[in-house]
Amino acid sequence: MQKRRKTGKRYSPRDFVNPGSPLGVKIPDSSDYALEKGLRIFKRQIKESGKLQEYKDRREYVKPKTARRKKMNDAIRRQALQHKKEVAFWGDRSWTTMVDGKPM
């Protein structure tokens, strides 16, 4: 007969909720498992709230014109990539509109 490993309590994310604090966790006990799981939940909360990204963005000042230019260049890049995907998907196919049985 095999020995069963001793495992601690399995925690759900509800066990780490800190009432009254939208960002923050409480650690139910001092085990390594609870600490690591609490840290993972805390990191996810910070990432989803956008606070870490905001902090990184504020580390240096970006002029408004530079921010607009970056935003425009990103949009152009996204649009070019989307167009490239559409061309690759449709290839040489084209559409013809029929109105009253006559092609337009």
Backbone hydrogen bonds, N-H to C=O, Kabsch-Sander energy under -0.5 kcal/mol:
donor,donor_aa,acceptor,acceptor_aa,energy
7,T,5,R,-0.6
15,D,12,S,-1.7
16,F,13,P,-1.1
17,V,14,R,-1.1
18,N,24,G,-0.7
21,S,18,N,-1.9
24,G,22,P,-0.6
26,K,16,F,-1.7
35,L,31,S,-2.0
36,E,32,D,-2.7
37,K,33,Y,-2.4
38,G,34,A,-2.4
39,L,35,L,-2.2
40,R,36,E,-2.2
41,I,37,K,-2.3
42,F,38,G,-2.4
43,K,39,L,-2.5
44,R,40,R,-2.1
45,Q,41,I,-2.2
46,I,42,F,-2.3
47,K,43,K,-2.3
48,E,44,R,-2.6
49,S,45,Q,-1.9
50,G,46,I,-1.1
51,K,46,I,-0.8
52,L,46,I,-0.7
54,E,50,G,-2.1
55,Y,51,K,-2.3
56,K,52,L,-2.3
57,D,53,Q,-2.4
58,R,54,E,-1.7
59,R,56,K,-0.9
60,E,57,D,-0.6
67,A,63,K,-2.3
68,R,64,P,-2.5
69,R,65,K,-2.5
70,K,66,T,-2.4
71,K,67,A,-2.3
72,M,68,R,-2.6
73,N,69,R,-2.8
74,D,70,K,-2.4
75,A,71,K,-2.0
76,I,72,M,-2.5
77,R,73,N,-2.5
78,R,74,D,-2.5
79,Q,75,A,-2.5
80,A,76,I,-2.5
81,L,77,R,-2.2
82,Q,78,R,-2.4
83,H,79,Q,-2.4
84,K,80,A,-2.4
85,K,81,L,-2.2
86,E,82,Q,-2.3
87,V,83,H,-2.6
88,A,84,K,-2.1
89,F,85,K,-2.0
90,W,86,E,-3.0
91,G,87,V,-2.5
93,R,90,W,-1.9
99,V,97,T,-0.5
99,V,102,K,-2.7
102,K,99,V,-1.6
104,M,97,T,-2.8
